[in-house]
């Protein structure tokens, strides 16, 4: 029930206030989110890499760097 409610409002937000870029459109992002919520760890890592790229492009690289030593693991690497 919570997932359906979340998806309903998230879809509305994405459709009413579309973010810049095809990766974040409702048609692209919501299926990715569903796969991640269904346990697709690879999708979670791919989504993290996309979010990291966007964060760095907007000047938030220091925040990402502050998550060390976990960043390689979040990206899909081995980490330490």
N, CA, C and O atoms as a Maestro MAE file, in Angstrom:
{
 s_m_m2io_version
 :::
 2.0.0
}

f_m_ct {
 s_m_title
 :::
 protein
 m_atom[320] {
  # First column is atom index #
  i_m_mmod_type
  r_m_x_coord
  r_m_y_coord
  r_m_z_coord
  i_m_residue_number
  s_m_chain_name
  s_m_pdb_residue_name
  s_m_pdb_atom_name
  i_m_atomic_number
  :::
  1 25 0.816 -1.197 0.000 1 A "UNK " " N  " 7
  2 3 0.000 0.000 0.000 1 A "UNK " " CA " 6
  3 2 0.861 1.263 0.000 1 A "UNK " " C  " 6
  4 15 0.578 2.211 -0.733 1 A "UNK " " O  " 8
  5 25 1.892 1.275 0.807 2 A "UNK " " N  " 7
  6 3 2.752 2.447 0.868 2 A "UNK " " CA " 6
  7 2 3.434 2.678 -0.471 2 A "UNK " " C  " 6
  8 15 3.536 3.814 -0.934 2 A "UNK " " O  " 8
  9 25 3.909 1.579 -1.104 3 A "UNK " " N  " 7
  10 3 4.573 1.731 -2.394 3 A "UNK " " CA " 6
  11 2 3.651 2.331 -3.434 3 A "UNK " " C  " 6
  12 15 4.062 3.210 -4.192 3 A "UNK " " O  " 8
  13 25 2.423 1.877 -3.484 4 A "UNK " " N  " 7
  14 3 1.487 2.419 -4.474 4 A "UNK " " CA " 6
  15 2 1.219 3.897 -4.231 4 A "UNK " " C  " 6
  16 15 1.176 4.687 -5.174 4 A "UNK " " O  " 8
  17 25 1.040 4.268 -2.976 5 A "UNK " " N  " 7
  18 3 0.796 5.667 -2.655 5 A "UNK " " CA " 6
  19 2 2.009 6.507 -3.023 5 A "UNK " " C  " 6
  20 15 1.870 7.567 -3.633 5 A "UNK " " O  " 8
  21 25 3.192 6.040 -2.656 6 A "UNK " " N  " 7
  22 3 4.416 6.753 -2.997 6 A "UNK " " CA " 6
  23 2 4.534 6.905 -4.507 6 A "UNK " " C  " 6
  24 15 4.799 8.001 -5.002 6 A "UNK " " O  " 8
  25 25 4.339 5.818 -5.239 7 A "UNK " " N  " 7
  26 3 4.465 5.879 -6.694 7 A "UNK " " CA " 6
  27 2 3.454 6.831 -7.312 7 A "UNK " " C  " 6
  28 15 3.768 7.536 -8.271 7 A "UNK " " O  " 8
  29 25 2.243 6.856 -6.767 8 A "UNK " " N  " 7
  30 3 1.200 7.747 -7.290 8 A "UNK " " CA " 6
  31 2 1.647 9.201 -7.175 8 A "UNK " " C  " 6
  32 15 1.564 9.958 -8.142 8 A "UNK " " O  " 8
  33 25 2.121 9.589 -5.995 9 A "UNK " " N  " 7
  34 3 2.522 10.973 -5.797 9 A "UNK " " CA " 6
  35 2 3.841 11.289 -6.483 9 A "UNK " " C  " 6
  36 15 4.023 12.389 -7.004 9 A "UNK " " O  " 8
  37 25 4.753 10.342 -6.488 10 A "UNK " " N  " 7
  38 3 6.026 10.560 -7.162 10 A "UNK " " CA " 6
  39 2 5.804 10.719 -8.660 10 A "UNK " " C  " 6
  40 15 6.376 11.612 -9.285 10 A "UNK " " O  " 8
  41 25 4.980 9.860 -9.231 11 A "UNK " " N  " 7
  42 3 4.663 9.986 -10.664 11 A "UNK " " CA " 6
  43 2 4.078 11.365 -10.947 11 A "UNK " " C  " 6
  44 15 4.476 12.020 -11.909 11 A "UNK " " O  " 8
  45 25 3.143 11.807 -10.123 12 A "UNK " " N  " 7
  46 3 2.515 13.111 -10.315 12 A "UNK " " CA " 6
  47 2 3.568 14.217 -10.269 12 A "UNK " " C  " 6
  48 15 3.582 15.100 -11.127 12 A "UNK " " O  " 8
  49 25 4.447 14.169 -9.270 13 A "UNK " " N  " 7
  50 3 5.511 15.172 -9.153 13 A "UNK " " CA " 6
  51 2 6.392 15.188 -10.395 13 A "UNK " " C  " 6
  52 15 6.690 16.250 -10.940 13 A "UNK " " O  " 8
  53 25 6.808 13.997 -10.841 14 A "UNK " " N  " 7
  54 3 7.692 13.928 -12.001 14 A "UNK " " CA " 6
  55 2 7.001 14.405 -13.268 14 A "UNK " " C  " 6
  56 15 7.646 14.987 -14.140 14 A "UNK " " O  " 8
  57 25 5.706 14.169 -13.381 15 A "UNK " " N  " 7
  58 3 4.972 14.606 -14.563 15 A "UNK " " CA " 6
  59 2 4.647 16.098 -14.518 15 A "UNK " " C  " 6
  60 15 4.685 16.769 -15.549 15 A "UNK " " O  " 8
  61 25 4.327 16.622 -13.339 16 A "UNK " " N  " 7
  62 3 3.969 18.035 -13.212 16 A "UNK " " CA " 6
  63 2 5.189 18.949 -13.213 16 A "UNK " " C  " 6
  64 15 5.144 20.064 -13.732 16 A "UNK " " O  " 8
  65 25 6.273 18.465 -12.629 17 A "UNK " " N  " 7
  66 3 7.496 19.254 -12.505 17 A "UNK " " CA " 6
  67 2 8.671 18.421 -13.011 17 A "UNK " " C  " 6
  68 15 9.532 18.012 -12.233 17 A "UNK " " O  " 8
  69 25 8.698 18.171 -14.324 18 A "UNK " " N  " 7
  70 3 9.701 17.251 -14.863 18 A "UNK " " CA " 6
  71 2 11.123 17.759 -14.643 18 A "UNK " " C  " 6
  72 15 11.437 18.907 -14.958 18 A "UNK " " O  " 8
  73 25 11.970 16.903 -14.105 19 A "UNK " " N  " 7
  74 3 13.374 17.264 -13.954 19 A "UNK " " CA " 6
  75 2 14.050 17.303 -15.320 19 A "UNK " " C  " 6
  76 15 13.543 16.748 -16.295 19 A "UNK " " O  " 8
  77 25 15.181 17.953 -15.373 20 A "UNK " " N  " 7
  78 3 15.931 18.036 -16.622 20 A "UNK " " CA " 6
  79 2 16.619 16.698 -16.872 20 A "UNK " " C  " 6
  80 15 17.256 16.140 -15.978 20 A "UNK " " O  " 8
  81 25 16.488 16.206 -18.060 21 A "UNK " " N  " 7
  82 3 17.182 14.984 -18.462 21 A "UNK " " CA " 6
  83 2 16.266 13.782 -18.494 21 A "UNK " " C  " 6
  84 15 15.400 13.614 -17.636 21 A "UNK " " O  " 8
  85 25 16.472 12.954 -19.494 22 A "UNK " " N  " 7
  86 3 15.624 11.785 -19.705 22 A "UNK " " CA " 6
  87 2 15.760 10.764 -18.573 22 A "UNK " " C  " 6
  88 15 14.812 10.026 -18.305 22 A "UNK " " O  " 8
  89 25 16.909 10.704 -17.906 23 A "UNK " " N  " 7
  90 3 17.095 9.735 -16.816 23 A "UNK " " CA " 6
  91 2 16.117 9.943 -15.673 23 A "UNK " " C  " 6
  92 15 15.822 9.006 -14.930 23 A "UNK " " O  " 8
  93 25 15.617 11.145 -15.528 24 A "UNK " " N  " 7
  94 3 14.782 11.466 -14.372 24 A "UNK " " CA " 6
  95 2 13.308 11.639 -14.736 24 A "UNK " " C  " 6
  96 15 12.512 12.052 -13.892 24 A "UNK " " O  " 8
  97 25 12.936 11.332 -15.971 25 A "UNK " " N  " 7
  98 3 11.526 11.414 -16.361 25 A "UNK " " CA " 6
  99 2 10.758 10.278 -15.688 25 A "UNK " " C  " 6
  100 15 11.340 9.254 -15.328 25 A "UNK " " O  " 8
  101 25 9.463 10.462 -15.521 26 A "UNK " " N  " 7
  102 3 8.626 9.430 -14.889 26 A "UNK " " CA " 6
  103 2 8.736 8.111 -15.654 26 A "UNK " " C  " 6
  104 15 8.791 7.045 -15.042 26 A "UNK " " O  " 8
  105 25 8.770 8.176 -16.981 27 A "UNK " " N  " 7
  106 3 8.801 6.967 -17.790 27 A "UNK " " CA " 6
  107 2 10.096 6.180 -17.613 27 A "UNK " " C  " 6
  108 15 10.101 4.956 -17.749 27 A "UNK " " O  " 8
  109 25 11.179 6.864 -17.315 28 A "UNK " " N  " 7
  110 3 12.472 6.202 -17.158 28 A "UNK " " CA " 6
  111 2 12.786 5.886 -15.703 28 A "UNK " " C  " 6
  112 15 13.215 4.779 -15.377 28 A "UNK " " O  " 8
  113 25 12.571 6.862 -14.834 29 A "UNK " " N  " 7
  114 3 12.981 6.717 -13.439 29 A "UNK " " CA " 6
  115 2 12.116 5.738 -12.648 29 A "UNK " " C  " 6
  116 15 12.647 4.931 -11.886 29 A "UNK " " O  " 8
  117 25 10.802 5.794 -12.815 30 A "UNK " " N  " 7
  118 3 9.921 4.943 -11.999 30 A "UNK " " CA " 6
  119 2 10.137 3.446 -12.229 30 A "UNK " " C  " 6
  120 15 10.141 2.692 -11.256 30 A "UNK " " O  " 8
  121 25 10.318 2.977 -13.471 31 A "UNK " " N  " 7
  122 3 10.631 1.553 -13.637 31 A "UNK " " CA " 6
  123 2 11.967 1.170 -12.987 31 A "UNK " " C  " 6
  124 15 12.111 0.069 -12.457 31 A "UNK " " O  " 8
  125 25 12.925 2.071 -13.032 32 A "UNK " " N  " 7
  126 3 14.208 1.803 -12.368 32 A "UNK " " CA " 6
  127 2 14.007 1.688 -10.862 32 A "UNK " " C  " 6
  128 15 14.553 0.791 -10.219 32 A "UNK " " O  " 8
  129 25 13.228 2.593 -10.313 33 A "UNK " " N  " 7
  130 3 12.956 2.566 -8.876 33 A "UNK " " CA " 6
  131 2 12.230 1.282 -8.494 33 A "UNK " " C  " 6
  132 15 12.541 0.685 -7.463 33 A "UNK " " O  " 8
  133 25 11.277 0.849 -9.299 34 A "UNK " " N  " 7
  134 3 10.566 -0.404 -9.036 34 A "UNK " " CA " 6
  135 2 11.523 -1.594 -9.025 34 A "UNK " " C  " 6
  136 15 11.447 -2.451 -8.144 34 A "UNK " " O  " 8
  137 25 12.432 -1.641 -10.019 35 A "UNK " " N  " 7
  138 3 13.405 -2.736 -10.053 35 A "UNK " " CA " 6
  139 2 14.281 -2.729 -8.807 35 A "UNK " " C  " 6
  140 15 14.586 -3.780 -8.243 35 A "UNK " " O  " 8
  141 25 14.681 -1.536 -8.385 36 A "UNK " " N  " 7
  142 3 15.508 -1.426 -7.197 36 A "UNK " " CA " 6
  143 2 14.733 -1.906 -5.963 36 A "UNK " " C  " 6
  144 15 15.269 -2.651 -5.143 36 A "UNK " " O  " 8
  145 25 13.487 -1.483 -5.837 37 A "UNK " " N  " 7
  146 3 12.668 -1.893 -4.693 37 A "UNK " " CA " 6
  147 2 12.354 -3.383 -4.714 37 A "UNK " " C  " 6
  148 15 12.082 -3.978 -3.672 37 A "UNK " " O  " 8
  149 25 12.392 -3.986 -5.899 38 A "UNK " " N  " 7
  150 3 12.172 -5.425 -6.013 38 A "UNK " " CA " 6
  151 2 13.437 -6.232 -5.716 38 A "UNK " " C  " 6
  152 15 13.432 -7.459 -5.809 38 A "UNK " " O  " 8
  153 25 14.519 -5.538 -5.358 39 A "UNK " " N  " 7
  154 3 15.724 -6.236 -4.948 39 A "UNK " " CA " 6
  155 2 16.823 -6.315 -5.978 39 A "UNK " " C  " 6
  156 15 17.784 -7.063 -5.795 39 A "UNK " " O  " 8
  157 25 16.709 -5.563 -7.061 40 A "UNK " " N  " 7
  158 3 17.742 -5.573 -8.090 40 A "UNK " " CA " 6
  159 2 18.910 -4.703 -7.630 40 A "UNK " " C  " 6
  160 15 18.910 -3.488 -7.824 40 A "UNK " " O  " 8
  161 25 19.909 -5.348 -7.017 41 A "UNK " " N  " 7
  162 3 21.043 -4.618 -6.471 41 A "UNK " " CA " 6
  163 2 21.850 -3.926 -7.564 41 A "UNK " " C  " 6
  164 15 22.379 -2.836 -7.348 41 A "UNK " " O  " 8
  165 25 21.947 -4.544 -8.720 42 A "UNK " " N  " 7
  166 3 22.649 -3.915 -9.843 42 A "UNK " " CA " 6
  167 2 21.992 -2.612 -10.251 42 A "UNK " " C  " 6
  168 15 22.675 -1.640 -10.575 42 A "UNK " " O  " 8
  169 25 20.658 -2.589 -10.236 43 A "UNK " " N  " 7
  170 3 19.936 -1.350 -10.573 43 A "UNK " " CA " 6
  171 2 20.212 -0.284 -9.520 43 A "UNK " " C  " 6
  172 15 20.355 0.894 -9.847 43 A "UNK " " O  " 8
  173 25 20.287 -0.693 -8.267 44 A "UNK " " N  " 7
  174 3 20.590 0.259 -7.200 44 A "UNK " " CA " 6
  175 2 21.962 0.895 -7.440 44 A "UNK " " C  " 6
  176 15 22.129 2.103 -7.271 44 A "UNK " " O  " 8
  177 25 22.923 0.089 -7.827 45 A "UNK " " N  " 7
  178 3 24.260 0.612 -8.085 45 A "UNK " " CA " 6
  179 2 24.278 1.522 -9.315 45 A "UNK " " C  " 6
  180 15 24.939 2.560 -9.307 45 A "UNK " " O  " 8
  181 25 23.560 1.141 -10.364 46 A "UNK " " N  " 7
  182 3 23.482 1.992 -11.558 46 A "UNK " " CA " 6
  183 2 22.818 3.327 -11.223 46 A "UNK " " C  " 6
  184 15 23.270 4.382 -11.669 46 A "UNK " " O  " 8
  185 25 21.749 3.274 -10.441 47 A "UNK " " N  " 7
  186 3 21.059 4.503 -10.046 47 A "UNK " " CA " 6
  187 2 21.974 5.381 -9.198 47 A "UNK " " C  " 6
  188 15 21.994 6.601 -9.363 47 A "UNK " " O  " 8
  189 25 22.734 4.761 -8.288 48 A "UNK " " N  " 7
  190 3 23.673 5.535 -7.487 48 A "UNK " " CA " 6
  191 2 24.672 6.262 -8.398 48 A "UNK " " C  " 6
  192 15 24.941 7.447 -8.205 48 A "UNK " " O  " 8
  193 25 25.217 5.549 -9.386 49 A "UNK " " N  " 7
  194 3 26.198 6.172 -10.278 49 A "UNK " " CA " 6
  195 2 25.594 7.368 -11.024 49 A "UNK " " C  " 6
  196 15 26.267 8.379 -11.223 49 A "UNK " " O  " 8
  197 25 24.337 7.254 -11.433 50 A "UNK " " N  " 7
  198 3 23.672 8.372 -12.107 50 A "UNK " " CA " 6
  199 2 23.450 9.544 -11.157 50 A "UNK " " C  " 6
  200 15 23.636 10.701 -11.534 50 A "UNK " " O  " 8
  201 25 23.052 9.239 -9.925 51 A "UNK " " N  " 7
  202 3 22.848 10.294 -8.931 51 A "UNK " " CA " 6
  203 2 24.183 10.951 -8.584 51 A "UNK " " C  " 6
  204 15 24.261 12.171 -8.437 51 A "UNK " " O  " 8
  205 25 25.227 10.140 -8.454 52 A "UNK " " N  " 7
  206 3 26.549 10.701 -8.156 52 A "UNK " " CA " 6
  207 2 26.987 11.668 -9.259 52 A "UNK " " C  " 6
  208 15 27.471 12.763 -8.973 52 A "UNK " " O  " 8
  209 25 26.816 11.266 -10.497 53 A "UNK " " N  " 7
  210 3 27.198 12.131 -11.622 53 A "UNK " " CA " 6
  211 2 26.437 13.456 -11.562 53 A "UNK " " C  " 6
  212 15 27.025 14.525 -11.725 53 A "UNK " " O  " 8
  213 25 25.134 13.375 -11.329 54 A "UNK " " N  " 7
  214 3 24.306 14.580 -11.243 54 A "UNK " " CA " 6
  215 2 24.750 15.454 -10.072 54 A "UNK " " C  " 6
  216 15 24.848 16.673 -10.211 54 A "UNK " " O  " 8
  217 25 25.017 14.839 -8.921 55 A "UNK " " N  " 7
  218 3 25.451 15.593 -7.739 55 A "UNK " " CA " 6
  219 2 26.770 16.312 -8.023 55 A "UNK " " C  " 6
  220 15 26.926 17.486 -7.689 55 A "UNK " " O  " 8
  221 25 27.712 15.608 -8.637 56 A "UNK " " N  " 7
  222 3 29.008 16.231 -8.938 56 A "UNK " " CA " 6
  223 2 28.857 17.362 -9.949 56 A "UNK " " C  " 6
  224 15 29.529 18.387 -9.835 56 A "UNK " " O  " 8
  225 25 27.980 17.187 -10.939 57 A "UNK " " N  " 7
  226 3 27.744 18.244 -11.928 57 A "UNK " " CA " 6
  227 2 27.172 19.500 -11.292 57 A "UNK " " C  " 6
  228 15 27.325 20.598 -11.829 57 A "UNK " " O  " 8
  229 25 26.513 19.342 -10.151 58 A "UNK " " N  " 7
  230 3 25.895 20.484 -9.469 58 A "UNK " " CA " 6
  231 2 26.697 20.937 -8.249 58 A "UNK " " C  " 6
  232 15 26.172 21.618 -7.367 58 A "UNK " " O  " 8
  233 25 27.977 20.552 -8.208 59 A "UNK " " N  " 7
  234 3 28.862 21.061 -7.176 59 A "UNK " " CA " 6
  235 2 28.791 20.374 -5.821 59 A "UNK " " C  " 6
  236 15 29.218 20.940 -4.814 59 A "UNK " " O  " 8
  237 25 28.252 19.151 -5.788 60 A "UNK " " N  " 7
  238 3 28.123 18.440 -4.516 60 A "UNK " " CA " 6
  239 2 29.106 17.288 -4.377 60 A "UNK " " C  " 6
  240 15 28.855 16.338 -3.634 60 A "UNK " " O  " 8
  241 25 30.223 17.369 -5.090 61 A "UNK " " N  " 7
  242 3 31.224 16.316 -5.035 61 A "UNK " " CA " 6
  243 2 31.781 16.093 -3.644 61 A "UNK " " C  " 6
  244 15 32.091 14.960 -3.276 61 A "UNK " " O  " 8
  245 25 31.912 17.153 -2.867 62 A "UNK " " N  " 7
  246 3 32.457 17.013 -1.505 62 A "UNK " " CA " 6
  247 2 31.541 16.158 -0.635 62 A "UNK " " C  " 6
  248 15 32.017 15.430 0.237 62 A "UNK " " O  " 8
  249 25 30.253 16.239 -0.861 63 A "UNK " " N  " 7
  250 3 29.311 15.403 -0.097 63 A "UNK " " CA " 6
  251 2 29.555 13.942 -0.438 63 A "UNK " " C  " 6
  252 15 29.655 13.100 0.455 63 A "UNK " " O  " 8
  253 25 29.650 13.642 -1.722 64 A "UNK " " N  " 7
  254 3 29.919 12.270 -2.163 64 A "UNK " " CA " 6
  255 2 31.253 11.793 -1.588 64 A "UNK " " C  " 6
  256 15 31.347 10.681 -1.068 64 A "UNK " " O  " 8
  257 25 32.270 12.628 -1.685 65 A "UNK " " N  " 7
  258 3 33.587 12.252 -1.176 65 A "UNK " " CA " 6
  259 2 33.554 11.994 0.324 65 A "UNK " " C  " 6
  260 15 34.351 11.204 0.832 65 A "UNK " " O  " 8
  261 25 32.657 12.638 1.028 66 A "UNK " " N  " 7
  262 3 32.519 12.435 2.467 66 A "UNK " " CA " 6
  263 2 31.967 11.058 2.822 66 A "UNK " " C  " 6
  264 15 31.997 10.660 3.987 66 A "UNK " " O  " 8
  265 25 31.468 10.334 1.836 67 A "UNK " " N  " 7
  266 3 30.938 8.987 2.090 67 A "UNK " " CA " 6
  267 2 32.009 7.910 1.988 67 A "UNK " " C  " 6
  268 15 31.724 6.725 2.162 67 A "UNK " " O  " 8
  269 25 33.259 8.328 1.701 68 A "UNK " " N  " 7
  270 3 34.360 7.354 1.660 68 A "UNK " " CA " 6
  271 2 34.473 6.687 3.024 68 A "UNK " " C  " 6
  272 15 34.233 7.341 4.039 68 A "UNK " " O  " 8
  273 25 34.822 5.438 3.082 69 A "UNK " " N  " 7
  274 3 35.339 4.555 2.044 69 A "UNK " " CA " 6
  275 2 34.249 3.760 1.328 69 A "UNK " " C  " 6
  276 15 34.563 2.788 0.642 69 A "UNK " " O  " 8
  277 25 32.988 4.139 1.467 70 A "UNK " " N  " 7
  278 3 31.886 3.352 0.916 70 A "UNK " " CA " 6
  279 2 31.559 3.647 -0.541 70 A "UNK " " C  " 6
  280 15 30.800 2.901 -1.160 70 A "UNK " " O  " 8
  281 25 32.109 4.707 -1.099 71 A "UNK " " N  " 7
  282 3 31.743 5.117 -2.457 71 A "UNK " " CA " 6
  283 2 32.017 4.027 -3.497 71 A "UNK " " C  " 6
  284 15 31.143 3.771 -4.325 71 A "UNK " " O  " 8
  285 25 33.177 3.377 -3.500 72 A "UNK " " N  " 7
  286 3 33.382 2.320 -4.504 72 A "UNK " " CA " 6
  287 2 32.337 1.204 -4.412 72 A "UNK " " C  " 6
  288 15 31.885 0.690 -5.435 72 A "UNK " " O  " 8
  289 25 31.961 0.838 -3.211 73 A "UNK " " N  " 7
  290 3 30.932 -0.187 -3.019 73 A "UNK " " CA " 6
  291 2 29.593 0.293 -3.571 73 A "UNK " " C  " 6
  292 15 28.894 -0.464 -4.245 73 A "UNK " " O  " 8
  293 25 29.233 1.539 -3.290 74 A "UNK " " N  " 7
  294 3 27.965 2.085 -3.789 74 A "UNK " " CA " 6
  295 2 27.938 2.127 -5.308 74 A "UNK " " C  " 6
  296 15 26.887 1.943 -5.922 74 A "UNK " " O  " 8
  297 25 29.083 2.368 -5.905 75 A "UNK " " N  " 7
  298 3 29.183 2.408 -7.367 75 A "UNK " " CA " 6
  299 2 29.084 1.016 -7.984 75 A "UNK " " C  " 6
  300 15 28.770 0.873 -9.166 75 A "UNK " " O  " 8
  301 25 29.352 -0.001 -7.180 76 A "UNK " " N  " 7
  302 3 29.335 -1.364 -7.701 76 A "UNK " " CA " 6
  303 2 30.689 -2.020 -7.673 76 A "UNK " " C  " 6
  304 15 30.863 -3.123 -8.191 76 A "UNK " " O  " 8
  305 25 31.652 -1.348 -7.069 77 A "UNK " " N  " 7
  306 3 32.989 -1.920 -6.935 77 A "UNK " " CA " 6
  307 2 33.097 -2.702 -5.637 77 A "UNK " " C  " 6
  308 15 32.094 -2.958 -4.971 77 A "UNK " " O  " 8
  309 25 34.288 -3.071 -5.289 78 A "UNK " " N  " 7
  310 3 34.488 -3.890 -4.096 78 A "UNK " " CA " 6
  311 2 34.506 -3.066 -2.824 78 A "UNK " " C  " 6
  312 15 34.028 -3.537 -1.791 78 A "UNK " " O  " 8
  313 25 35.040 -1.853 -2.860 79 A "UNK " " N  " 7
  314 3 35.145 -1.040 -1.659 79 A "UNK " " CA " 6
  315 2 36.105 -1.645 -0.672 79 A "UNK " " C  " 6
  316 15 36.675 -2.709 -0.915 79 A "UNK " " O  " 8
  317 25 36.286 -0.962 0.450 80 A "UNK " " N  " 7
  318 3 37.153 -1.517 1.486 80 A "UNK " " CA " 6
  319 2 36.486 -1.457 2.817 80 A "UNK " " C  " 6
  320 15 37.064 -1.880 3.817 80 A "UNK " " O  " 8
  :::
 }
 m_bond[319] {
  # First column is bond index #
  i_m_from
  i_m_to
  i_m_order
  :::
  1 1 2 1
  2 2 3 1
  3 3 4 2
  4 3 5 1
  5 5 6 1
  6 6 7 1
  7 7 8 2
  8 7 9 1
  9 9 10 1
  10 10 11 1
  11 11 12 2
  12 11 13 1
  13 13 14 1
  14 14 15 1
  15 15 16 2
  16 15 17 1
  17 17 18 1
  18 18 19 1
  19 19 20 2
  20 19 21 1
  21 21 22 1
  22 22 23 1
  23 23 24 2
  24 23 25 1
  25 25 26 1
  26 26 27 1
  27 27 28 2
  28 27 29 1
  29 29 30 1
  30 30 31 1
  31 31 32 2
  32 31 33 1
  33 33 34 1
  34 34 35 1
  35 35 36 2
  36 35 37 1
  37 37 38 1
  38 38 39 1
  39 39 40 2
  40 39 41 1
  41 41 42 1
  42 42 43 1
  43 43 44 2
  44 43 45 1
  45 45 46 1
  46 46 47 1
  47 47 48 2
  48 47 49 1
  49 49 50 1
  50 50 51 1
  51 51 52 2
  52 51 53 1
  53 53 54 1
  54 54 55 1
  55 55 56 2
  56 55 57 1
  57 57 58 1
  58 58 59 1
  59 59 60 2
  60 59 61 1
  61 61 62 1
  62 62 63 1
  63 63 64 2
  64 63 65 1
  65 65 66 1
  66 66 67 1
  67 67 68 2
  68 67 69 1
  69 69 70 1
  70 70 71 1
  71 71 72 2
  72 71 73 1
  73 73 74 1
  74 74 75 1
  75 75 76 2
  76 75 77 1
  77 77 78 1
  78 78 79 1
  79 79 80 2
  80 79 81 1
  81 81 82 1
  82 82 83 1
  83 83 84 2
  84 83 85 1
  85 85 86 1
  86 86 87 1
  87 87 88 2
  88 87 89 1
  89 89 90 1
  90 90 91 1
  91 91 92 2
  92 91 93 1
  93 93 94 1
  94 94 95 1
  95 95 96 2
  96 95 97 1
  97 97 98 1
  98 98 99 1
  99 99 100 2
  100 99 101 1
  101 101 102 1
  102 102 103 1
  103 103 104 2
  104 103 105 1
  105 105 106 1
  106 106 107 1
  107 107 108 2
  108 107 109 1
  109 109 110 1
  110 110 111 1
  111 111 112 2
  112 111 113 1
  113 113 114 1
  114 114 115 1
  115 115 116 2
  116 115 117 1
  117 117 118 1
  118 118 119 1
  119 119 120 2
  120 119 121 1
  121 121 122 1
  122 122 123 1
  123 123 124 2
  124 123 125 1
  125 125 126 1
  126 126 127 1
  127 127 128 2
  128 127 129 1
  129 129 130 1
  130 130 131 1
  131 131 132 2
  132 131 133 1
  133 133 134 1
  134 134 135 1
  135 135 136 2
  136 135 137 1
  137 137 138 1
  138 138 139 1
  139 139 140 2
  140 139 141 1
  141 141 142 1
  142 142 143 1
  143 143 144 2
  144 143 145 1
  145 145 146 1
  146 146 147 1
  147 147 148 2
  148 147 149 1
  149 149 150 1
  150 150 151 1
  151 151 152 2
  152 151 153 1
  153 153 154 1
  154 154 155 1
  155 155 156 2
  156 155 157 1
  157 157 158 1
  158 158 159 1
  159 159 160 2
  160 159 161 1
  161 161 162 1
  162 162 163 1
  163 163 164 2
  164 163 165 1
  165 165 166 1
  166 166 167 1
  167 167 168 2
  168 167 169 1
  169 169 170 1
  170 170 171 1
  171 171 172 2
  172 171 173 1
  173 173 174 1
  174 174 175 1
  175 175 176 2
  176 175 177 1
  177 177 178 1
  178 178 179 1
  179 179 180 2
  180 179 181 1
  181 181 182 1
  182 182 183 1
  183 183 184 2
  184 183 185 1
  185 185 186 1
  186 186 187 1
  187 187 188 2
  188 187 189 1
  189 189 190 1
  190 190 191 1
  191 191 192 2
  192 191 193 1
  193 193 194 1
  194 194 195 1
  195 195 196 2
  196 195 197 1
  197 197 198 1
  198 198 199 1
  199 199 200 2
  200 199 201 1
  201 201 202 1
  202 202 203 1
  203 203 204 2
  204 203 205 1
  205 205 206 1
  206 206 207 1
  207 207 208 2
  208 207 209 1
  209 209 210 1
  210 210 211 1
  211 211 212 2
  212 211 213 1
  213 213 214 1
  214 214 215 1
  215 215 216 2
  216 215 217 1
  217 217 218 1
  218 218 219 1
  219 219 220 2
  220 219 221 1
  221 221 222 1
  222 222 223 1
  223 223 224 2
  224 223 225 1
  225 225 226 1
  226 226 227 1
  227 227 228 2
  228 227 229 1
  229 229 230 1
  230 230 231 1
  231 231 232 2
  232 231 233 1
  233 233 234 1
  234 234 235 1
  235 235 236 2
  236 235 237 1
  237 237 238 1
  238 238 239 1
  239 239 240 2
  240 239 241 1
  241 241 242 1
  242 242 243 1
  243 243 244 2
  244 243 245 1
  245 245 246 1
  246 246 247 1
  247 247 248 2
  248 247 249 1
  249 249 250 1
  250 250 251 1
  251 251 252 2
  252 251 253 1
  253 253 254 1
  254 254 255 1
  255 255 256 2
  256 255 257 1
  257 257 258 1
  258 258 259 1
  259 259 260 2
  260 259 261 1
  261 261 262 1
  262 262 263 1
  263 263 264 2
  264 263 265 1
  265 265 266 1
  266 266 267 1
  267 267 268 2
  268 267 269 1
  269 269 270 1
  270 270 271 1
  271 271 272 2
  272 271 273 1
  273 273 274 1
  274 274 275 1
  275 275 276 2
  276 275 277 1
  277 277 278 1
  278 278 279 1
  279 279 280 2
  280 279 281 1
  281 281 282 1
  282 282 283 1
  283 283 284 2
  284 283 285 1
  285 285 286 1
  286 286 287 1
  287 287 288 2
  288 287 289 1
  289 289 290 1
  290 290 291 1
  291 291 292 2
  292 291 293 1
  293 293 294 1
  294 294 295 1
  295 295 296 2
  296 295 297 1
  297 297 298 1
  298 298 299 1
  299 299 300 2
  300 299 301 1
  301 301 302 1
  302 302 303 1
  303 303 304 2
  304 303 305 1
  305 305 306 1
  306 306 307 1
  307 307 308 2
  308 307 309 1
  309 309 310 1
  310 310 311 1
  311 311 312 2
  312 311 313 1
  313 313 314 1
  314 314 315 1
  315 315 316 2
  316 315 317 1
  317 317 318 1
  318 318 319 1
  319 319 320 2
  :::
 }
}
